[in-house]
Each structure stands twice: as structure tokens, then as C-alpha cells.
């Protein structure tokens, strides 16, 4: 079910991206920070799924609240003539790398256990 939701979301995103006009330069900063916030939430959800503590309510609220807060922070920074959004980018990117590390370690452990299991089966077949 999760794979189907990911596939449908990716297809819908691609179709919307192809059909919509180009984002104006003035809105590109807002869109960029919203995408970084959303990517942080998606990778956080993936990592929490690996840790077996995924909660859909937390995921959805985090997805929208993080993106909205990041956009509001960017808007406030523009009004104050400060680059406050850089703080949000720093936090979100550090969390993205943390989640990628969790995902990487999970699959490396899974792969090495699988590879060592195949080696032990091959050795037992030789005897």
C-alpha cells in the first residue's frame, strides 16, 4: 500500500510539474524552502517506518506544518530584509542527512546480513 501511494504521488507530481507554467523568480525562494521542508518530512517518515514507529497523523501534520512554517519564516525574513530562511534550510538539511544516515545504515545492515547468509549457505553446499 505504501509503495502504491509513493508511486501515485510521484506520478501526480510529475504531471503537475509538466502542466503548470514556470514558477516566477519571486516565488522560487518560497517553493524551494517548502520542498526542502517536505523532503525532510518524507525522509523522516521513511526513517520512522524503518524504526517501526511511523504514525500517519504525525507524518501529515509534520508535512504541512513544517512546509508552512518554513514559508512563513521566509516571508518574515523578506519583510525584515534578513535571510532568516537560511536557518530553516540549515535545520532541515541537517535532519535530511540524519534521516539518510538512518536509512543507509538500515539497508547496509540488511544487505550485509543477506550477503553473509548466502555465503554460509554456499559453504554448506560445498561440504
Secondary structure, DSSP 8 states (H G I E B T S, - for coil): -HHHHHHHHHHHHHHHHHHS----HHHHHHHHHHHHHHHHHHHHHHHHHHTT---HHHHHHHHHHHHHHHHHHHHHHHHHTS-THHHHHHHHHHHHHHHHHHHHHHHHHHHHHHHHHHHHHHHHHH-
